């Protein structure tokens, strides 16, 4: 497998994982659940809706919308 092909596969896997995390945040936000996130090396418990806003506004875990 060529280096370019590996890079494409890696990027595809990264986008797939980002979409899966985003979809799970949407579910948890609708249910009013919390999530645990890493901020400055420390775990924090925050509402999923809050993390979803951070993600959608281009925060630390940016998700490309379809």
Buried (B, 14 or more C-beta within 10 A) or exposed (E): EEEEEEEEEEEEEEEEEBBEBBEEBBEBBEEEEBBEBEEEEEEEEEBBBBBBEBBBEEEEBEBEEE
